[in-house]
Amino acid sequence: MSDDPRYPIGKFVFDGDVSDAARATRIADIEAAPRQLRSALDGLTQEQLDSPYRPGGWTLRQVAHHVPDSHMNAYVRFKLTLTENTPTIKPYDEARWAELPDTRETPIEVSLALLDCLHRRWVTLLRALDPADFSRTFVHPEQGRATTLDAALALYAWHGKHHVGHVRVGRGVKGGRG
C-alpha cells in the first residue's frame, strides 16, 4: 500500500498473469467495485462530497461520477475490441469531464445506480469470454501500442479499487484502506 494519496493502493502494474484464476479474480473485482464505492461514499455529507480527497485532487463527488464515466468508456472499448479488428479507441479528457455541469449537479446516487447497472452488463460479458477473446487488442492513440483485453481487465479491476481508495483517503482512512 502507499502513503501517496494519489495512489492509495499503489500505481497500476500489469503483472502479465493471464491465467483463468487471475481473470476470475479481476472479474470479481469489477463485480465488487460498485458495492465498494457505494460503501465508501455512504453517509458522507454534501460538504464532504464537495471536498477534495487531497490538496489539488478531485472532490469526492467528482470521483463518484468519474468511475462510471471511465468504466462506460472501458465497456465500450471491450465491445469494440470484441467486434472489430484491433480498433483504435477514442480517448477522452477525464479532467474536463469531471468539470462538466452534470458532475456538479447530479446526485451521486444517479452515478452509483449507473455503475451498478453497467457492471452487471460488463460482468455478464466478461464471464462469457474465452481466453482467445482476452488476447484481442485495441490501440489507444495516445499510447501508440496495442493493449490486450487481459491488460485492460487488470487495469479496470485496479481502477475501481484505486478510486475507492481515494474516497477512503478523503474520509481520513490512512492509505485508503478500511
TAMO-V795526 format. One record per residue. N is the residue number from 0. PHI is phi in whole degrees, 0 to 359 (999 if undefined). BURIAL is 1 if it has 16 or more other C-alpha atoms within 10 Angstrom, else 0. Layout:
BEGIN
<<N	PHI	BURIAL> <N	PHI	BURIAL>>
END
This chain:
BEGIN
<<0	999	0> <1	234	0> <2	269	0> <3	277	0> <4	297	1> <5	289	1> <6	227	1> <7	297	1> <8	250	1> <9	93	1> <10	287	0> <11	291	0> <12	221	0> <13	277	0> <14	279	0> <15	81	0> <16	286	0> <17	243	1> <18	286	0> <19	301	0> <20	295	0> <21	296	0> <22	298	1> <23	299	0> <24	296	0> <25	293	1> <26	296	1> <27	298	0> <28	297	1> <29	295	1> <30	298	1> <31	279	1> <32	305	1> <33	300	1> <34	296	0> <35	292	1> <36	294	1> <37	301	1> <38	297	0> <39	296	1> <40	274	1> <41	303	0> <42	84	0> <43	288	0> <44	281	0> <45	300	0> <46	297	0> <47	295	1> <48	298	1> <49	267	0> <50	256	1> <51	288	1> <52	285	1> <53	205	1> <54	304	0> <55	80	0> <56	265	0> <57	292	1> <58	285	1> <59	296	1> <60	297	1> <61	298	1> <62	298	1> <63	300	1> <64	275	1> <65	295	1> <66	302	1> <67	294	1> <68	302	1> <69	295	1> <70	287	1> <71	296	1> <72	299	1> <73	297	1> <74	301	1> <75	296	0> <76	297	1> <77	298	1> <78	295	0> <79	299	1> <80	294	1> <81	282	1> <82	242	0> <83	228	0> <84	269	0> <85	45	1> <86	292	1> <87	269	1> <88	275	1> <89	267	0> <90	285	0> <91	218	0> <92	270	0> <93	299	0> <94	294	0> <95	288	0> <96	301	1> <97	292	1> <98	262	0> <99	291	0> <100	302	0> <101	296	0> <102	291	1> <103	283	0> <104	256	0> <105	270	0> <106	302	0> <107	297	1> <108	301	0> <109	297	0> <110	289	1> <111	293	1> <112	293	0> <113	300	1> <114	296	1> <115	304	1> <116	293	0> <117	301	1> <118	290	1> <119	299	0> <120	296	0> <121	297	1> <122	295	1> <123	301	0> <124	298	0> <125	300	1> <126	290	0> <127	270	0> <128	280	0> <129	255	0> <130	306	0> <131	296	0> <132	299	1> <133	290	1> <134	271	0> <135	295	1> <136	232	1> <137	231	1> <138	245	1> <139	266	1> <140	298	0> <141	282	0> <142	263	0> <143	67	0> <144	215	0> <145	283	0> <146	238	1> <147	281	1> <148	294	1> <149	301	1> <150	294	1> <151	294	1> <152	300	1> <153	297	1> <154	300	1> <155	282	1> <156	297	1> <157	293	1> <158	303	1> <159	298	1> <160	294	1> <161	303	1> <162	282	1> <163	300	1> <164	300	1> <165	298	1> <166	297	1> <167	294	1> <168	300	1> <169	298	1> <170	275	1> <171	90	0> <172	272	0> <173	303	1> <174	72	1> <175	71	1> <176	259	1> <177	101	0>>
END
